[in-house]
Amino acid sequence: MFHSTRSGLRLLQLAMQQITLVSITLFAAALTAYTLACAFGIAPWLTLPLTIGETLYPLAGIVIQLAVTLLAVGLCFFLPTNARIMALENSHRRFHMGMRDVARAYHAAHASDREGNFKIKGEFDSIRERIAFLRDHPDLSELEPSVLELAAQMSHVSTELAQTYSDDNLSRARDFLIARQQEIETFNERIEKAKAMALEIRQWSESVEMEEAVVASQLERLREELSDILPELLQAKDARSAQTDEILVAEEHGDALEASDLSNIRKLEPRAAE
């Protein structure tokens, strides 16, 4: 509450000062113009009868008019001084504006230092080089020399920081990070491809296993269906093989009998002839 009231009174004071300065200037200009008009006979002089004792001074009005005019004009010569004082007060009240100017100048000097434009290592020569650079900078020409000097000193103190984080070092760091990022992206692409191949192989394996299960189930069903038929087929096969063996044996015995009969017949033929 007290702070707001004080700020309000301060604003009122500044407003009244500005109004007073403008009023004095206008009053002096108007009074000077009227006095000049009176001197050239365009306007009448001020008439003010003045009596001191028994002596009458008929030109007292003219003298008073000229004196007031000179006083008003004389006050106008004090207005620039008052304006400078007010500007100084405002600059003290707005000190942060000056700090922003220092920060702006320091930023320009530090950026130039990071680019490697300052080569002198000595403190005095280094600060002087920075001040010359800031003085010739197109964006800092309106700043005061004290601001430029302070910014140059700050820039000299942070020289090591500027060398560490120079534009070349930052560029190499960015290139390195970009290369690492590209490697990571390439690695991620390979991982995605490997995942896709693994998924395809897994699906293929599951499909093969499913087909094998189907084939095994069909084979088991076929075995179950043949389990009832095979014994009869085996018995029939055994019986047929037994008959075949008997026939072969019989044929062998038959051939032997025929051979013996022929030999006997051949033996009996000479006897019959006798």
Backbone bond lengths (Angstrom), bond angles and torsions (degrees), N, CA, C in turn:
res aa  C-N    CA-C-N  psi(-1)  N-CA   C-N-CA  omega(-1)  CA-C   N-CA-C  phi
1 M - - - 1.469 - - 1.525 110.18 -
2 F 1.340 117.64 -47.83 1.457 121.83 -179.99 1.521 110.61 -64.10
3 H 1.330 115.45 -39.48 1.464 119.72 179.99 1.522 110.63 -64.79
4 S 1.322 118.01 -42.32 1.468 120.81 179.38 1.523 111.22 -66.28
5 T 1.349 116.93 -39.23 1.473 119.70 177.64 1.520 111.04 -64.41
6 R 1.349 115.56 -40.79 1.458 119.30 179.57 1.517 111.00 -65.96
7 S 1.302 116.74 -38.57 1.462 120.09 178.37 1.524 110.74 -65.84
8 G 1.358 116.11 -38.47 1.452 119.54 178.41 1.527 112.14 -65.18
9 L 1.337 116.63 -43.09 1.471 119.90 177.62 1.523 111.20 -64.17
10 R 1.331 115.37 -36.51 1.458 118.48 179.36 1.525 111.12 -66.10
11 L 1.299 116.66 -40.38 1.460 120.16 177.27 1.524 111.42 -65.70
12 L 1.338 116.16 -38.35 1.476 119.89 177.19 1.521 110.81 -63.87
13 Q 1.320 116.32 -41.23 1.461 120.41 178.83 1.522 110.83 -62.78
14 L 1.322 116.81 -44.58 1.462 119.90 179.03 1.519 111.06 -62.82
15 A 1.334 115.91 -40.48 1.464 119.06 179.06 1.520 111.48 -64.05
16 M 1.345 117.50 -42.88 1.464 120.88 179.36 1.526 110.87 -66.02
17 Q 1.328 117.21 -36.27 1.461 119.62 177.09 1.531 110.92 -63.22
18 Q 1.290 115.73 -44.15 1.459 118.97 179.42 1.532 111.19 -64.86
19 I 1.339 115.61 -41.80 1.474 118.87 178.74 1.530 110.75 -63.55
20 T 1.332 116.46 -40.85 1.477 120.16 179.65 1.517 111.26 -64.46
21 L 1.330 116.83 -42.73 1.466 119.77 178.83 1.525 111.14 -62.34
22 V 1.307 115.92 -43.38 1.462 119.10 179.68 1.529 110.46 -66.59
23 S 1.332 115.82 -39.86 1.468 119.41 -179.37 1.529 111.36 -64.64
24 I 1.329 117.22 -43.83 1.463 120.69 178.80 1.524 110.65 -62.22
25 T 1.328 115.43 -41.91 1.467 118.42 -179.56 1.527 111.02 -64.08
26 L 1.325 116.73 -45.62 1.463 120.20 -179.72 1.532 111.20 -65.58
27 F 1.346 115.57 -41.14 1.467 118.86 179.99 1.521 111.19 -63.94
28 A 1.328 117.66 -42.89 1.463 121.09 178.87 1.520 111.03 -64.64
29 A 1.330 116.30 -41.57 1.470 119.11 179.96 1.526 110.95 -65.65
30 A 1.342 116.01 -43.18 1.461 118.96 -179.07 1.526 111.44 -66.78
31 L 1.331 116.76 -43.54 1.466 120.24 -178.87 1.531 110.99 -66.55
32 T 1.335 116.82 -37.25 1.470 119.64 177.60 1.524 110.69 -65.46
33 A 1.346 114.49 -43.16 1.463 117.45 179.15 1.534 111.61 -63.76
34 Y 1.324 117.93 -40.30 1.472 120.74 179.68 1.526 110.78 -67.35
35 T 1.335 117.71 -39.28 1.469 120.34 179.07 1.519 110.82 -65.59
36 L 1.326 117.58 -39.88 1.460 120.63 176.96 1.531 110.69 -65.08
37 A 1.336 114.93 -38.37 1.471 117.75 177.11 1.519 111.29 -64.06
38 C 1.345 116.29 -37.81 1.458 119.81 177.25 1.527 111.08 -66.87
39 A 1.315 116.46 -37.95 1.460 120.26 -179.68 1.517 111.84 -65.53
40 F 1.330 117.43 -33.92 1.466 121.13 179.29 1.541 111.98 -90.29
41 G 1.318 116.46 5.77 1.446 120.06 176.76 1.506 115.39 78.19
42 I 1.328 116.99 15.52 1.470 120.01 -179.92 1.522 110.67 -83.57
43 A 1.312 116.76 -34.82 1.467 121.67 -178.98 1.521 108.78 -127.19
44 P 1.348 118.08 154.61 1.465 120.54 -179.55 1.521 111.78 -77.27
45 W 1.339 116.10 149.64 1.449 120.82 176.62 1.524 110.17 -74.15
46 L 1.318 113.60 162.43 1.463 119.92 177.00 1.530 108.98 -69.55
47 T 1.320 115.70 129.66 1.471 120.90 179.93 1.512 108.27 -107.75
48 L 1.306 114.97 116.92 1.466 119.82 -178.64 1.535 107.84 -144.79
49 P 1.352 117.59 94.32 1.478 119.12 178.99 1.522 110.26 -63.29
50 L 1.310 115.49 129.74 1.463 120.63 -178.09 1.543 107.57 -126.44
51 T 1.319 113.70 127.02 1.460 119.42 -179.23 1.504 109.02 -121.29
52 I 1.295 115.65 123.90 1.459 121.13 175.38 1.534 106.01 -117.10
53 G 1.325 114.30 109.65 1.479 118.95 -173.74 1.516 108.95 69.58
54 E 1.278 115.39 -122.16 1.456 120.18 177.72 1.521 111.78 -105.12
55 T 1.340 115.92 2.71 1.467 119.65 -177.82 1.525 109.12 -92.96
56 L 1.336 115.63 130.78 1.471 121.97 179.39 1.528 108.45 -103.01
57 Y 1.326 115.76 132.25 1.466 121.65 178.77 1.532 108.06 -113.28
58 P 1.314 118.00 97.37 1.470 119.66 -176.53 1.523 113.83 -71.98
59 L 1.338 118.57 -22.66 1.478 121.31 -178.95 1.534 112.20 -95.21
60 A 1.288 115.78 15.95 1.473 117.98 -179.19 1.523 111.77 -63.48
61 G 1.314 118.83 -36.69 1.475 121.03 179.44 1.512 112.37 -62.01
62 I 1.346 115.30 -41.40 1.467 118.53 179.31 1.528 110.65 -64.88
63 V 1.339 114.45 -43.15 1.474 118.39 -179.88 1.533 110.14 -62.42
64 I 1.309 117.06 -44.16 1.486 120.29 -179.84 1.529 110.31 -63.73
65 Q 1.326 116.56 -41.11 1.471 120.00 179.15 1.520 110.59 -62.27
66 L 1.311 118.25 -44.68 1.455 121.04 179.27 1.529 111.48 -66.26
67 A 1.342 117.03 -37.77 1.462 120.48 179.65 1.518 110.84 -66.08
68 V 1.324 115.67 -44.47 1.487 118.53 178.71 1.516 110.68 -64.72
69 T 1.325 117.14 -37.89 1.467 120.45 178.46 1.524 110.88 -63.16
70 L 1.356 115.75 -46.46 1.458 119.12 178.56 1.526 111.94 -63.06
71 L 1.357 116.01 -37.63 1.474 119.44 178.08 1.520 111.01 -64.68
72 A 1.324 117.23 -42.18 1.471 120.25 179.57 1.522 110.93 -65.98
73 V 1.320 116.34 -41.54 1.471 119.35 177.90 1.527 110.25 -66.56
74 G 1.344 117.19 -39.22 1.452 119.59 177.29 1.525 112.42 -62.67
75 L 1.337 116.68 -37.87 1.475 119.16 177.38 1.523 111.71 -63.61
76 C 1.321 116.28 -30.63 1.476 118.25 179.63 1.522 111.83 -64.74
77 F 1.310 117.50 -26.53 1.464 119.31 178.46 1.524 112.36 -72.51
78 F 1.323 117.39 -18.36 1.464 120.96 176.75 1.538 112.34 -87.08
79 L 1.320 116.36 -11.59 1.471 118.93 -177.56 1.530 112.85 -65.12
80 P 1.328 120.93 -42.40 1.482 118.71 177.34 1.524 113.27 -59.70
81 T 1.364 115.31 -38.62 1.465 118.34 178.27 1.526 110.49 -62.85
82 N 1.315 114.73 -44.22 1.467 118.39 178.34 1.524 111.19 -63.90
83 A 1.326 116.67 -36.69 1.466 120.36 178.98 1.527 110.73 -65.06
84 R 1.350 116.45 -39.69 1.467 119.35 177.78 1.518 111.24 -66.01
85 I 1.353 114.97 -39.25 1.475 118.34 178.17 1.521 110.23 -62.84
86 M 1.330 117.13 -43.27 1.467 120.41 179.13 1.530 110.97 -65.32
87 A 1.333 116.37 -39.03 1.466 118.68 177.45 1.517 111.31 -64.30
88 L 1.349 116.06 -38.21 1.466 119.48 177.40 1.518 111.02 -64.58
89 E 1.337 117.17 -41.98 1.456 120.30 177.34 1.528 110.88 -62.38
90 N 1.310 115.68 -42.20 1.465 118.32 179.20 1.522 111.82 -65.75
91 S 1.352 115.83 -36.32 1.461 118.22 178.44 1.525 110.99 -66.86
92 H 1.363 117.33 -36.05 1.465 119.75 176.19 1.517 110.73 -68.23
93 R 1.325 116.26 -36.42 1.465 118.25 179.40 1.526 111.66 -71.80
94 R 1.314 117.12 -29.27 1.463 121.29 -179.55 1.524 109.90 -109.64
95 F 1.311 114.47 55.49 1.465 120.05 -178.91 1.528 111.34 -65.85
96 H 1.327 116.77 -28.86 1.453 119.67 -179.47 1.525 111.54 -65.16
97 M 1.314 117.44 -26.29 1.456 119.69 174.79 1.523 110.56 -64.00
98 G 1.358 116.25 -41.66 1.456 120.09 175.97 1.516 112.08 -63.46
99 M 1.323 117.97 -38.01 1.458 121.50 178.14 1.524 110.50 -65.81
100 R 1.318 117.31 -35.20 1.464 119.08 175.57 1.517 110.71 -65.55
101 D 1.329 116.73 -36.61 1.471 120.00 176.06 1.521 110.83 -64.18
102 V 1.331 116.47 -42.11 1.467 120.01 177.52 1.521 110.37 -62.72
103 A 1.328 116.13 -42.77 1.463 119.65 179.57 1.531 110.90 -64.17
104 R 1.325 117.09 -38.25 1.464 120.40 178.54 1.533 111.09 -65.32
105 A 1.339 116.51 -44.31 1.460 119.76 178.20 1.531 111.40 -65.81
106 Y 1.329 116.41 -41.13 1.476 119.56 178.68 1.528 110.67 -63.90
107 H 1.320 116.86 -38.40 1.470 119.68 178.96 1.524 110.74 -62.31
108 A 1.329 117.04 -41.47 1.466 119.89 178.65 1.524 111.03 -65.01
109 A 1.344 117.20 -44.38 1.466 120.54 179.78 1.521 111.20 -66.18
110 H 1.322 117.56 -40.96 1.469 121.10 -179.39 1.531 110.71 -66.88
111 A 1.331 117.03 -39.29 1.468 119.71 177.33 1.527 111.03 -63.45
112 S 1.335 116.73 -41.17 1.460 119.52 177.16 1.529 111.49 -66.79
113 D 1.330 116.96 -35.39 1.464 121.03 177.49 1.526 111.00 -66.86
114 R 1.311 117.24 -37.61 1.465 120.70 177.02 1.518 112.03 -66.71
115 E 1.327 116.96 -28.18 1.458 120.06 176.17 1.521 112.45 -78.36
116 G 1.344 117.80 -9.14 1.455 121.47 177.97 1.516 114.03 84.31
117 N 1.348 117.56 27.34 1.458 120.77 -178.28 1.525 112.75 -81.10
118 F 1.328 118.21 -21.79 1.463 121.55 -178.73 1.520 108.63 -98.05
119 K 1.317 116.15 120.94 1.467 121.38 -174.97 1.520 112.88 -109.83
120 I 1.339 118.30 -19.84 1.460 121.32 -175.75 1.525 109.63 -76.39
121 K 1.351 117.04 135.50 1.460 121.79 -176.00 1.529 112.92 -98.05
122 G 1.331 117.98 -26.96 1.454 119.87 -178.28 1.527 111.65 -64.32
123 E 1.328 115.71 146.61 1.463 119.19 -174.69 1.526 111.41 -64.07
124 F 1.328 117.72 -51.03 1.464 120.60 -176.06 1.529 110.69 -64.19
125 D 1.334 116.25 -49.06 1.463 119.96 -179.14 1.530 111.24 -66.33
126 S 1.322 116.31 -35.55 1.460 119.70 178.96 1.530 111.30 -65.01
127 I 1.328 117.13 -45.04 1.470 120.46 178.59 1.522 110.53 -64.83
128 R 1.344 116.77 -40.89 1.465 120.04 179.11 1.531 110.50 -63.20
129 E 1.332 116.69 -39.87 1.462 120.01 178.12 1.522 110.83 -63.45
130 R 1.302 116.36 -40.17 1.466 119.76 179.45 1.533 111.71 -69.19
131 I 1.316 117.21 -38.94 1.463 120.24 177.58 1.529 110.34 -62.40
132 A 1.336 117.23 -42.63 1.465 120.82 178.05 1.529 110.86 -62.51
133 F 1.328 116.41 -40.00 1.466 119.79 177.98 1.534 111.15 -63.71
134 L 1.336 116.80 -44.91 1.458 120.18 -179.14 1.532 111.35 -68.70
135 R 1.319 117.29 -34.40 1.470 119.93 179.47 1.529 110.76 -66.31
136 D 1.327 116.37 -35.29 1.470 120.16 -179.46 1.523 112.88 -87.85
137 H 1.322 117.37 -1.83 1.471 119.62 -179.53 1.523 109.85 -70.79
138 P 1.335 118.67 133.13 1.472 119.94 -175.77 1.529 114.31 -67.65
139 D 1.311 117.84 -25.34 1.463 120.62 -177.68 1.527 113.46 -91.46
140 L 1.322 117.59 -4.39 1.467 120.77 -174.58 1.525 112.24 -122.55
141 S 1.308 116.88 18.40 1.469 119.50 -175.85 1.518 112.49 -69.98
142 E 1.344 118.21 -23.05 1.467 120.51 -176.94 1.525 113.21 -87.35
143 L 1.321 118.35 -4.47 1.457 120.94 -177.02 1.530 110.67 -80.75
144 E 1.315 114.95 153.35 1.462 121.01 -179.00 1.530 110.53 -76.13
145 P 1.326 117.48 154.83 1.481 120.06 -179.92 1.521 113.21 -60.19
146 S 1.337 117.26 -34.27 1.466 118.87 179.18 1.521 111.59 -63.94
147 V 1.333 116.19 -37.42 1.469 119.98 177.92 1.526 110.10 -65.73
148 L 1.336 116.61 -43.15 1.461 120.20 179.20 1.522 111.28 -65.22
149 E 1.311 117.06 -38.49 1.464 120.18 178.63 1.525 111.33 -64.70
150 L 1.324 116.08 -44.06 1.466 119.49 178.66 1.523 110.89 -62.74
151 A 1.329 117.15 -43.28 1.464 120.19 178.55 1.528 111.05 -64.17
152 A 1.337 117.62 -37.58 1.470 120.38 178.52 1.526 110.91 -65.96
153 Q 1.335 117.64 -41.07 1.460 120.41 177.08 1.527 111.44 -62.90
154 M 1.312 116.39 -43.21 1.464 119.35 177.51 1.519 111.26 -62.70
155 S 1.323 116.38 -39.24 1.464 119.61 178.83 1.523 111.34 -65.84
156 H 1.337 117.46 -37.88 1.466 119.94 178.32 1.528 110.90 -65.96
157 V 1.316 117.27 -38.97 1.470 120.15 179.59 1.526 110.62 -64.16
158 S 1.310 116.76 -35.53 1.476 120.51 -177.13 1.523 112.42 -94.32
159 T 1.332 117.16 24.38 1.472 120.39 179.57 1.522 111.64 -61.72
160 E 1.323 116.67 -45.18 1.472 120.06 179.76 1.519 111.07 -61.25
161 L 1.328 115.93 -39.79 1.465 119.17 177.34 1.526 110.65 -63.82
162 A 1.335 116.68 -40.47 1.464 119.85 179.17 1.523 111.26 -65.40
163 Q 1.344 117.44 -37.43 1.462 119.98 178.16 1.520 111.44 -68.97
164 T 1.322 116.11 -38.12 1.472 119.25 179.66 1.519 111.10 -65.76
165 Y 1.335 115.79 -44.49 1.470 120.54 -178.53 1.527 110.07 -105.75
166 S 1.319 116.30 45.25 1.456 120.65 178.22 1.531 110.15 -69.28
167 D 1.324 114.28 167.13 1.467 118.86 -179.17 1.519 111.64 -64.60
168 D 1.350 117.09 -35.72 1.467 119.73 178.74 1.529 111.08 -66.14
169 N 1.334 116.27 -44.04 1.467 119.02 178.93 1.529 111.28 -64.17
170 L 1.321 115.47 -42.29 1.464 118.27 178.44 1.520 111.64 -65.83
171 S 1.328 116.77 -36.66 1.463 119.53 178.13 1.529 110.97 -65.50
172 R 1.352 116.41 -43.22 1.470 118.82 176.95 1.526 111.39 -64.05
173 A 1.331 116.61 -39.19 1.461 119.54 178.72 1.530 110.67 -64.61
174 R 1.338 116.16 -41.08 1.471 119.11 177.99 1.520 111.14 -64.49
175 D 1.348 117.00 -43.05 1.464 119.66 178.48 1.525 110.87 -61.98
176 F 1.333 116.38 -41.24 1.465 119.96 178.74 1.532 111.12 -62.91
177 L 1.324 115.78 -44.15 1.463 119.25 179.74 1.527 111.33 -66.66
178 I 1.344 115.84 -36.88 1.462 118.66 177.51 1.528 110.60 -64.26
179 A 1.360 115.88 -42.10 1.462 119.16 177.69 1.530 111.42 -63.33
180 R 1.337 115.88 -42.48 1.473 118.95 177.42 1.523 111.29 -62.40
181 Q 1.336 115.39 -40.28 1.461 118.84 179.14 1.522 111.00 -64.53
182 Q 1.332 117.23 -39.73 1.456 120.00 177.55 1.524 111.04 -65.72
183 E 1.346 116.76 -39.63 1.463 119.32 176.70 1.528 111.12 -62.10
184 I 1.326 115.60 -41.27 1.469 119.11 178.87 1.520 110.38 -63.75
185 E 1.338 116.69 -41.89 1.458 119.63 178.81 1.518 111.40 -63.61
186 T 1.358 115.89 -41.61 1.466 119.17 177.47 1.524 111.26 -64.04
187 F 1.333 115.80 -41.72 1.472 119.83 178.38 1.529 110.79 -63.54
188 N 1.328 116.64 -39.96 1.462 119.50 178.16 1.530 111.03 -64.88
189 E 1.349 116.19 -38.36 1.465 118.50 177.29 1.525 110.94 -63.61
190 R 1.342 116.10 -41.43 1.469 118.73 177.93 1.520 111.26 -64.52
191 I 1.323 116.08 -39.74 1.474 119.07 178.19 1.521 110.44 -62.47
192 E 1.353 116.41 -41.34 1.457 119.49 179.05 1.526 110.97 -63.20
193 K 1.349 115.75 -41.66 1.464 118.66 177.69 1.525 110.76 -64.03
194 A 1.353 116.66 -42.39 1.466 120.00 178.73 1.529 110.90 -62.56
195 K 1.339 116.66 -40.97 1.462 119.75 177.34 1.524 111.17 -62.06
196 A 1.345 116.12 -41.33 1.460 119.02 179.46 1.530 110.56 -64.92
197 M 1.355 116.64 -42.40 1.466 119.53 178.18 1.526 111.09 -64.70
198 A 1.331 117.14 -42.28 1.468 119.76 178.58 1.530 110.85 -62.11
199 L 1.332 116.15 -41.36 1.465 119.29 178.07 1.519 111.35 -64.29
200 E 1.353 115.67 -41.14 1.464 118.85 178.75 1.521 110.95 -63.88
201 I 1.358 117.43 -43.69 1.464 120.76 179.00 1.521 111.04 -63.83
202 R 1.347 115.61 -40.32 1.470 118.36 178.82 1.523 110.87 -63.34
203 Q 1.325 116.30 -45.11 1.469 118.67 178.48 1.519 111.09 -63.13
204 W 1.338 115.68 -39.71 1.459 119.34 178.35 1.526 110.75 -63.54
205 S 1.343 116.25 -44.56 1.463 120.40 178.83 1.527 110.92 -61.02
206 E 1.322 116.35 -44.13 1.466 119.15 178.19 1.524 111.44 -62.37
207 S 1.347 116.59 -38.65 1.460 119.72 178.22 1.524 111.21 -64.42
208 V 1.367 115.92 -43.37 1.468 119.57 179.05 1.533 110.25 -64.26
209 E 1.333 115.74 -43.45 1.463 118.39 178.60 1.522 111.32 -61.88
210 M 1.337 116.65 -38.15 1.463 119.74 178.46 1.525 110.62 -65.61
211 E 1.344 116.68 -42.24 1.470 119.32 177.94 1.526 110.98 -64.63
212 E 1.347 116.57 -40.75 1.462 119.31 177.15 1.524 111.07 -62.03
213 A 1.335 115.74 -39.99 1.466 118.72 178.13 1.525 110.76 -63.58
214 V 1.346 116.00 -40.28 1.479 119.29 178.55 1.520 110.50 -64.01
215 V 1.353 115.97 -44.67 1.470 119.73 179.46 1.527 110.50 -63.50
216 A 1.334 117.39 -42.34 1.463 120.45 179.20 1.528 110.89 -63.17
217 S 1.341 115.01 -39.81 1.461 117.53 178.40 1.520 111.75 -66.46
218 Q 1.343 116.42 -39.55 1.475 118.57 177.13 1.529 110.80 -65.49
219 L 1.350 117.41 -39.48 1.461 120.84 177.88 1.519 110.99 -64.24
220 E 1.324 116.63 -41.48 1.464 119.64 178.40 1.519 110.91 -64.77
221 R 1.336 115.84 -40.27 1.469 118.33 177.20 1.531 110.87 -64.30
222 L 1.333 116.57 -39.06 1.475 119.54 178.38 1.514 110.60 -64.51
223 R 1.307 116.58 -40.17 1.463 119.62 177.18 1.517 111.00 -62.47
224 E 1.334 115.74 -42.78 1.463 118.34 178.28 1.525 111.66 -62.57
225 E 1.349 116.75 -39.57 1.465 119.08 179.32 1.523 111.81 -68.18
226 L 1.338 116.95 -35.07 1.468 119.74 -178.53 1.523 113.43 -83.79
227 S 1.348 115.29 -12.73 1.465 117.09 -178.22 1.527 112.00 -64.71
228 D 1.348 116.61 -27.38 1.468 120.03 178.63 1.516 112.02 -84.93
229 I 1.311 118.39 -26.01 1.460 122.09 -175.33 1.517 112.15 -91.39
230 L 1.279 117.80 -32.87 1.457 121.35 -174.12 1.531 113.37 -60.52
231 P 1.369 119.16 -42.84 1.483 116.38 179.79 1.514 112.78 -57.80
232 E 1.350 119.31 -44.35 1.461 121.39 179.74 1.520 110.95 -63.48
233 L 1.349 115.01 -42.67 1.463 118.07 178.75 1.517 111.32 -63.31
234 L 1.300 117.14 -37.82 1.454 120.52 179.84 1.529 110.83 -67.62
235 Q 1.361 115.53 -41.69 1.466 118.50 178.15 1.518 110.57 -63.48
236 A 1.319 116.35 -44.49 1.473 119.22 178.98 1.514 110.81 -62.63
237 K 1.300 115.98 -38.83 1.458 119.91 178.86 1.525 110.79 -64.99
238 D 1.355 116.89 -40.62 1.461 120.05 178.50 1.522 111.00 -64.40
239 A 1.352 115.33 -43.49 1.474 118.75 -179.71 1.523 110.28 -63.12
240 R 1.331 116.80 -43.82 1.452 120.80 -179.86 1.523 110.64 -63.75
241 S 1.291 117.21 -40.07 1.468 119.53 179.20 1.531 110.81 -67.31
242 A 1.352 116.70 -34.04 1.469 119.20 177.81 1.511 110.49 -66.55
243 Q 1.338 118.28 -44.08 1.464 121.56 178.24 1.523 110.70 -61.83
244 T 1.312 113.82 -40.44 1.474 116.83 179.64 1.529 110.62 -63.22
245 D 1.307 116.84 -38.21 1.462 120.05 179.36 1.521 110.13 -66.36
246 E 1.326 117.20 -41.40 1.468 120.93 179.47 1.514 110.77 -63.07
247 I 1.332 115.17 -40.37 1.473 118.30 -179.74 1.511 110.16 -65.38
248 L 1.311 114.89 -42.38 1.459 117.86 179.53 1.523 110.95 -63.42
249 V 1.315 116.26 -41.11 1.470 119.61 178.53 1.505 110.51 -64.31
250 A 1.348 115.32 -41.69 1.459 119.63 -179.92 1.515 110.39 -64.61
251 E 1.287 116.46 -42.16 1.469 119.30 179.02 1.518 110.40 -63.27
252 E 1.316 116.38 -39.65 1.455 118.99 178.49 1.533 109.98 -63.66
253 H 1.345 116.30 -46.51 1.462 119.33 178.41 1.513 111.12 -63.21
254 G 1.311 117.88 -38.74 1.473 120.94 179.55 1.510 111.32 -62.90
255 D 1.284 118.53 -42.07 1.451 122.57 178.44 1.524 110.61 -63.10
256 A 1.318 116.45 -38.92 1.463 119.80 179.21 1.513 111.56 -66.21
257 L 1.354 117.84 -41.94 1.453 121.86 178.86 1.515 110.70 -63.62
258 E 1.295 117.71 -43.94 1.461 120.93 -179.59 1.532 110.20 -61.39
259 A 1.291 117.00 -40.20 1.459 120.45 -179.76 1.535 111.43 -65.38
260 S 1.341 116.56 -40.97 1.470 119.94 179.25 1.518 110.72 -67.95
261 D 1.325 116.80 -38.71 1.468 120.12 178.86 1.509 110.75 -64.06
262 L 1.290 117.86 -39.44 1.461 120.70 179.74 1.522 110.37 -66.17
263 S 1.306 116.93 -38.18 1.457 118.93 179.57 1.525 111.01 -67.32
264 N 1.332 116.22 -38.53 1.466 120.22 178.48 1.512 110.71 -65.76
265 I 1.333 114.54 -39.83 1.475 118.36 -179.03 1.525 109.79 -65.40
266 R 1.301 117.67 -39.66 1.439 121.18 -178.92 1.539 110.23 -67.51
267 K 1.314 116.23 -32.26 1.464 119.10 177.11 1.521 111.78 -71.73
268 L 1.309 117.73 -33.63 1.451 121.22 -177.35 1.533 112.00 -80.08
269 E 1.244 121.35 -22.29 1.475 124.03 -176.54 1.549 110.29 -62.74
270 P 1.356 123.38 -44.98 1.485 120.06 179.16 1.522 112.86 -63.30
271 R 1.294 112.56 -37.00 1.464 116.76 179.80 1.518 110.65 -64.85
272 A 1.270 116.18 -38.94 1.464 119.43 -178.92 1.546 109.31 -67.57
273 A 1.293 115.31 -32.92 1.450 118.38 -179.87 1.542 111.02 -69.28
274 E 1.298 117.60 -34.86 1.452 119.87 177.09 1.513 110.84 -66.30
